[in-house]
Amino acid sequence: MELLNLKIQYPSQFQNRINSLPPSPLYLTDNTNLVEIMELISGLFLSQRVTHAGTKSPLTEIGRAFEHLFNIKLGDVHKKHESVIKRKPSKVTEFLDTLRKAIAEESKKKGYL
């Protein structure tokens, strides 16, 4: 009961760290699906390219970082991760393929390819 009273008297002391961070200025366009962002998250997680204190970052931690970065709510990242992995072979990396193509086109346009 004492802890509850302290929380009511001093709410700022009990705020979640995430709530104290300023909101990100970045937002996804309306034609971006969450499963596309999940492709990025899954790729980073599976490739072990993101670390936390020198160890492999959990999928949920990478997901939370993307949620904050783009002001989105992914929901259950493990279910969304599985939905990426279970897609048809031609669709498993559809968004990543779109990104690769955009970079290649820009490189060609600037005369590097």
Number of C-alpha atoms within 10 A of each C-alpha: 6 7 8 10 10 12 14 12 10 11 11 10 10 10 11 9 7 10 8 9 9 8 12 11 9 11 12 13 8 6 6 10 11 14 17 16 20 23 21 17 24 23 16 16 21 13 10 13 10 17 14 10 6 7 9 14 17 13 17 15 16 20 25 18 12 18 17 18 15 16 16 15 13 18 12 10 20 15 11 19 19 12 14 20 15 11 12 10 9 7 13 16 18 16 18 16 12 11 12 11 12 12 12 14 14 12 12 11 10 9 8 9 9
